[in-house]
Amino acid sequence: MYFRIGYCRSLFGLAVLCYVLFLPFIYTFPLTSKGSASPIAKRKTSFINEGLLLTKSLLTTFLQSPNNTFGAKETTAETVPPSNGYVLWATIIAIETVIAAERSAPGSYVDQLPALVDALQIFYSDEYGAYCAWHNFPNNNDIYFDDNAQVAITLVAAYDLTNNQTYLNRAVDIANFISDGWNSSTSPGGMPWNVTDAPNGANQKAACSTTLSAVALLRLAKAMRLEAVIAESYVTLALQMIEWIMENLQDPDDGLIRNSYDYENGSWTINPKKWTYNTGSLLTALSLLYEVLPIEGIRSDAINIAASAIDPTKQLYDLTVGNIDTRYWGDFTYFTHLLVEGLVVFLDVFSNANATEQIDPTLAQNISSEVTRQTQYVIDYVRDPTDDLSFRNLRLYEIDDAHLTAYKNLTGDQSRQLSPDPSERVMSDCTGTECSLVKTLLGSSGAARGMMIAGGSGGET
């Protein structure tokens, strides 16, 4: 392995001992960090203001009254015709963005938040005790574990802001759903992507389902820290998930997280694609785990992963860009906000005055600088100042000719051709650049949330 974990290896022996030793942390650790701020946590007002502006615009553009659901005028990659309502994934990121905005500007959205959270129940399946990708209907099994993990994370955050016990109860229901999906075997074991793969995971074991589930369980454990037995069970399961990711989907060459185990032609193969959010969510999970189990192996793994995540020679970046100084992360705003969060949470845990052992200050400064650079790039090139919404792609040459020109001016790569991404356009009877450009809820929400977290508010540790 690239990074040896060195945690509590025997889950029914050493792990139990570790939890007994460190259980007081679950009782006493606060819902948010109270120590001295890390470098990134110093508020960057410009980023926060940009994120708040995008939040206001996306609510004005996409929120539908009186049912408090989200929709679009056109059919897009994120909507379901004929109503063109937004799917659960886009909806939950939008609500997370509203939560970030409330943390950034307390009092701005706290009164509106309950209606948005309660409107999620249109997706809820009593049959599965979980949330469907689209509005629930009888026998709907289009249910994804990563979606539900993000719903649980959002419910815990909403509980933190409102003290509404219903939200915590709903998060517990999702934790039960996640627990039922987990396969503790080694062939290959892991977390399926959706319920049609559970419980044996016949088709795919996804990094996103596993890392986000670990984050959800750890955040829920912190919220339920006075329920010691329940909280301990959540941390135990989160530890198993983190270890599984490290052992199975971490690339031994660069330390980053690959997409999934896929079952094809009678055998399991690794999908090597590396999205920013899988590495970012694992970094968040490791940091939260360290708060409960301050073990050196967890700390060293988190440090190495954080360093890899900001290395422009590695695969989270657009390596097709020749000029290393103008390389940026190579996917989408709705993924990169989770990497921004992972890096910020990492600094909040490992680079503050109360940290057990300080990380290298140069690494801390490099992370802070890179989060700032990446966020400014989204503001300058991906956000559209004409409507204060955002495109989805960080690869400017996949948006339109104007963005291609901006890309060429930025990078000096004059040979690049336009490669239009259909997800940036209305889905109608047209092809390629004939289709009109469109801003979406997911693209705008991811951009806004990332800005507010990078600004030093909106996140949670």
Secondary structure, DSSP 8 states (H G I E B T S, - for coil): --S---S---TTTHHHHHHHHHHHHHHH--SS--S---GGGS--HHHHHHHHHHHHHHHHHHEETTTTEEB-SS--TTEETTTTEE-HHHHHHHHHHHHHHHHHSTTSSTTTHHHHHHGGGGGEETTTTEEBSSS--TT---BBHHHHHHHHHHHHHHHHHH--HHHHHHHHHHHHHHHHH-B-SSSS-B-BSBTTTTTTTSSEEEHHHHHHHHHHHHHHHHHTTTSHHHHHHHHHHHHHHHHHHHHHTB-TTT--B--EEEEETTEEEEE----HHHHHHHHHHHHHHHHHS--HHHHHHHHHHHHHHT-TTSTTB-TT-S-GGG--B-SBHHHHHHHHHHHHHHHHHHSSTT-SS---HHHHHHHHHHHHHHHHHIIIIIEETTTTEE-SBS-GGGT-HHHHHHHHHHH--TT------GGGB--SS--GGGS-B---HHHHHHHHHHHHHHTT-S---
